[in-house]
Amino acid sequence: MKSLGYLEQECPMKAFIFPGQGSQAKGMGGELFDAFKELTQKADDILGYSIKTLCLENPQRELNQTQFTQPALYVVNALSYYRKLDETGRKPDYVAGHSLGEYNALLAAECFDFETGLRLVKKRGELMAQAPEGRMAAILNATKAEVAAILRDNALHNIDVANYNTPQQIVISGRADEIERAQAFFQQGNMMYHPLNTSGAFHSRLMKPSSEQFRRFLGEFTFSPLAIPAIANVTARPHKNQDIADTLAAQLAGSVLWCDSIQYLMACADADEPMTFEEVGHGEVLTKMLRHIPKDTSLVVDRRANIEPKPVSAVHVQDTSGNRPPRDANNMVGAWNARYPVGTKVRCTLHDYDELETRTEAVVLFGHRAAIYMKGYNGYFDLNEIVPVNA
């Protein structure tokens, strides 16, 4: 087996981001349905209709109806992800998804399998389609503070911020009459107001009854510990294994902190090697948003806190001190960090590299890999393939 360092050298840290509702279009998915026939058939069995026909032909004009849109996007995003893995053989370092896309991020993080994710999304779409009447609108060229001040000063108390997409693109959501009344206040100066064609006031307090119903539904499922850090919309921080159901339920009535999520991911990369983002799914909605999200230089992230380890079988590391090797990845990481500081010179036991130097402390990757980032190689090496030069 090739070393992790060999596979990832000169590869910057990468985050896959998955789009949500609004990115759908007739024709999406293309040849993916035929390339992944077994998964497509599983989707058809769960949904009770042909996902390929819906996406490619949309004969009943249902693709823009929430209960159909969400399963369609989930399937296309998922198949796009599997195609990406087939082509590159490399999983991302981080994942995030916008609203519905968060379920694809969790799928990529191995929180659940394809079928379970689709069942969750199907129920989510049905509940959102049945939501009380409400409306949404996008506000451009207004800051978070300006939007909050306008809502407060004009007694628009039944409107919530649904999405913080970029510093200058914010989506509001709430009762139809107040969303309509808000239009005049958001057309001053450079501000622009765009009503959105949605069937309800998503990500607002009006979704709380749906959120509670969805929480009960989520209680029927068991989720696996995450193998990759997946960023939660409502916190803009990595999901915690024990809170996944509650966090997903809260998302229905909570704000999508997309700008904050991207800035968090930016801060997870090294100062001289920025995070690489790749949109996986149909369209370029999120890619276009990225161009308008600056890095928050005041944000400092401890990457060691991003992965919640799960129990693993014994993994041994070469230990020249004669001590008994640590029992698992967590112990390996703890033992290494206790003995060797950042900047330790090491050599690889599997490949004839020039002298290497550690760039970070050791961490547990994907719940089971004890690894450390190497200066100059822009990639991780497994701890069991390196030894300190002076050991």
C-alpha angles and dihedrals in degrees: 000000000000116000121258089238092055092049094049104034113132089011114122121220109281134206122195113211123196124208126230139202113337095045094080120115137165109268096032115144094032111179094357093093091059093041091055101034096156094054091043090054091049089052091050091051093051096043099039094229140067110278090192092056092047094051100038102034108013090197096175094042091240100131093096094049109103097232089056099033096060099051089043093053093044092054095045092047091048095049090046089054093050090049089051091052091049091051100044106021088216128114119211124256092227137012135202136167135198110243103302088020089067088077090059090049089054090046090054088048088056094243089137139350128263095266096048091049091051092051090052093048093046091055092043091053092048093051093047091048089056094049120127116272113280141132143230135210136187118231117203130195094017127111126229090255093049092051092049092048093050092049091048098043094048097046093245090152097154096060123094132189105253101181135018094196101162133344088269102033118070129163121213126201136188148092113359095235094053094044088054092046090050093062096084093051093052096051097072123116111336094340117119130199122206120180112220125224100236131138095228148007096277120192092019137107088266087072095059095101089051089046091056092048090050091049089058091048092049088054089071091066136073117217127209123232110269117260093194128032108264117194117229118224096221097050104026086223133098117290115256113228095229094049103046097109094046092046093051091048091049091051092070092064099025136083121270102232094199099150090050091047093054092046089051090053091048088055091052091068128081117271093245097038112052122210114269114224124202123185110220116198136033122339135351104270094126094038089058091049090053091065089064100045114090124203114262101229092190092062116097120186129197101214091196089071094055098080123059105207122230126205113279137180120265115293119187129211128200107258115186092188091078093242121134109270119252116268101232145001094278092053091045091054093046093048093048095048091048092056107029127049126211108281095042113154112235141170129218116241094203104047136033099243125158115260110303131211127204115241100188140017116275117274139185110252124201091355096289114043118094101207144154133208117244125218113240095012098071091216146085128263122201112248091231091064099053136064130188112262093235096044 
